[in-house]
Structures are given as C-alpha cells and as structure tokens.
Amino acid sequence: MDQATLDLITYRLSYVWAAYSVVMIGLFVYLSTIGRRQRKLAQDINLLRQAIEEKRK
C-alpha cells in the first residue's frame, strides 16, 4: 500500500473510533440512568411496604 492509501485508512478509522466512543459514552449514560431509576423505585417500593405493614398493625 502506498502512503496515500494508508492516510485515507487512518482518516476513516478516526471517524470509526469517534463514532464508537460516542456510542459507548451514550450507552454508559443510559445504563447509569436506568440503574439510578431502578434504585429509586426499589426505595419507593420499600417505603410502600413499610406503610402497609404499619397500617396492618
């Protein structure tokens, strides 16, 4: 391969790397958000269970 071909491949791979990075960051943010919401829902469920138990007493 000549230098021009290698430069073109390197140029295109930089875009692939950038796109991959954006997707991975987006996935991390999405999964973090889902995890945070799940913990909040679990806390709410526990509070509701406690309220129900107190009313039964």
C-alpha atoms as an extended CHARMM CRD file, in Angstrom:
* protein
*
        57  EXT
         1         1  MET       CA              0.0000000000        0.0000000000        0.0000000000  PROA      1               0.0000000000
         2         2  ASP       CA              1.1540000000        3.4680000000       -0.7310000000  PROA      2               0.0000000000
         3         3  GLN       CA              1.2000000000        6.3490000000        1.7420000000  PROA      3               0.0000000000
         4         4  ALA       CA             -1.9640000000        7.9780000000        0.3420000000  PROA      4               0.0000000000
         5         5  THR       CA             -3.9460000000        4.7740000000        0.9210000000  PROA      5               0.0000000000
         6         6  LEU       CA             -2.6350000000        4.4610000000        4.4660000000  PROA      6               0.0000000000
         7         7  ASP       CA             -3.5010000000        8.0850000000        5.1740000000  PROA      7               0.0000000000
         8         8  LEU       CA             -7.0380000000        7.5370000000        3.8660000000  PROA      8               0.0000000000
         9         9  ILE       CA             -7.4790000000        4.4220000000        6.0170000000  PROA      9               0.0000000000
        10        10  THR       CA             -6.1930000000        6.2620000000        9.0770000000  PROA      10              0.0000000000
        11        11  TYR       CA             -8.5090000000        9.1890000000        8.3550000000  PROA      11              0.0000000000
        12        12  ARG       CA            -11.5540000000        6.9200000000        8.0520000000  PROA      12              0.0000000000
        13        13  LEU       CA            -10.6360000000        4.8970000000       11.1240000000  PROA      13              0.0000000000
        14        14  SER       CA            -10.5330000000        8.0690000000       13.1820000000  PROA      14              0.0000000000
        15        15  TYR       CA            -14.2150000000        8.5940000000       12.3690000000  PROA      15              0.0000000000
        16        16  VAL       CA            -14.9980000000        4.9820000000       13.2810000000  PROA      16              0.0000000000
        17        17  TRP       CA            -13.1980000000        5.4360000000       16.5940000000  PROA      17              0.0000000000
        18        18  ALA       CA            -15.0500000000        8.7000000000       17.2870000000  PROA      18              0.0000000000
        19        19  ALA       CA            -18.4270000000        7.1260000000       16.4970000000  PROA      19              0.0000000000
        20        20  TYR       CA            -17.6410000000        4.1230000000       18.6800000000  PROA      20              0.0000000000
        21        21  SER       CA            -16.6530000000        6.4230000000       21.5390000000  PROA      21              0.0000000000
        22        22  VAL       CA            -19.8750000000        8.4200000000       21.2620000000  PROA      22              0.0000000000
        23        23  VAL       CA            -21.9430000000        5.2240000000       21.2920000000  PROA      23              0.0000000000
        24        24  MET       CA            -20.0850000000        3.8450000000       24.3280000000  PROA      24              0.0000000000
        25        25  ILE       CA            -20.4840000000        7.0990000000       26.2630000000  PROA      25              0.0000000000
        26        26  GLY       CA            -24.1830000000        7.1870000000       25.3680000000  PROA      26              0.0000000000
        27        27  LEU       CA            -24.6150000000        3.5840000000       26.4830000000  PROA      27              0.0000000000
        28        28  PHE       CA            -22.8690000000        4.3050000000       29.7790000000  PROA      28              0.0000000000
        29        29  VAL       CA            -25.0960000000        7.3300000000       30.4530000000  PROA      29              0.0000000000
        30        30  TYR       CA            -28.2250000000        5.3620000000       29.5340000000  PROA      30              0.0000000000
        31        31  LEU       CA            -27.3450000000        2.4120000000       31.7660000000  PROA      31              0.0000000000
        32        32  SER       CA            -26.4190000000        4.7280000000       34.6370000000  PROA      32              0.0000000000
        33        33  THR       CA            -29.7910000000        6.4610000000       34.3170000000  PROA      33              0.0000000000
        34        34  ILE       CA            -31.6460000000        3.1480000000       34.2760000000  PROA      34              0.0000000000
        35        35  GLY       CA            -29.7220000000        1.9720000000       37.3460000000  PROA      35              0.0000000000
        36        36  ARG       CA            -30.4850000000        5.1700000000       39.2340000000  PROA      36              0.0000000000
        37        37  ARG       CA            -34.1930000000        4.8870000000       38.4070000000  PROA      37              0.0000000000
        38        38  GLN       CA            -34.2380000000        1.2440000000       39.4740000000  PROA      38              0.0000000000
        39        39  ARG       CA            -32.6990000000        2.0930000000       42.8670000000  PROA      39              0.0000000000
        40        40  LYS       CA            -35.2450000000        4.9020000000       43.3570000000  PROA      40              0.0000000000
        41        41  LEU       CA            -38.1350000000        2.5660000000       42.5090000000  PROA      41              0.0000000000
        42        42  ALA       CA            -36.7940000000       -0.0530000000       44.9280000000  PROA      42              0.0000000000
        43        43  GLN       CA            -36.6970000000        2.5760000000       47.6960000000  PROA      43              0.0000000000
        44        44  ASP       CA            -40.2640000000        3.6390000000       46.8870000000  PROA      44              0.0000000000
        45        45  ILE       CA            -41.4570000000        0.0320000000       46.9960000000  PROA      45              0.0000000000
        46        46  ASN       CA            -39.8180000000       -0.4800000000       50.3820000000  PROA      46              0.0000000000
        47        47  LEU       CA            -41.4800000000        2.6720000000       51.7340000000  PROA      47              0.0000000000
        48        48  LEU       CA            -44.8580000000        1.4670000000       50.4790000000  PROA      48              0.0000000000
        49        49  ARG       CA            -44.3100000000       -1.9530000000       52.0870000000  PROA      49              0.0000000000
        50        50  GLN       CA            -43.4510000000       -0.2900000000       55.3840000000  PROA      50              0.0000000000
        51        51  ALA       CA            -46.5480000000        1.9170000000       55.1860000000  PROA      51              0.0000000000
        52        52  ILE       CA            -48.7420000000       -1.1130000000       54.5120000000  PROA      52              0.0000000000
        53        53  GLU       CA            -47.2050000000       -3.0260000000       57.4150000000  PROA      53              0.0000000000
        54        54  GLU       CA            -47.7820000000       -0.0870000000       59.7750000000  PROA      54              0.0000000000
        55        55  LYS       CA            -51.4390000000        0.1650000000       58.7610000000  PROA      55              0.0000000000
        56        56  ARG       CA            -51.9510000000       -3.5500000000       59.4000000000  PROA      56              0.0000000000
        57        57  LYS       CA            -50.7120000000       -3.2130000000       62.9780000000  PROA      57              0.0000000000
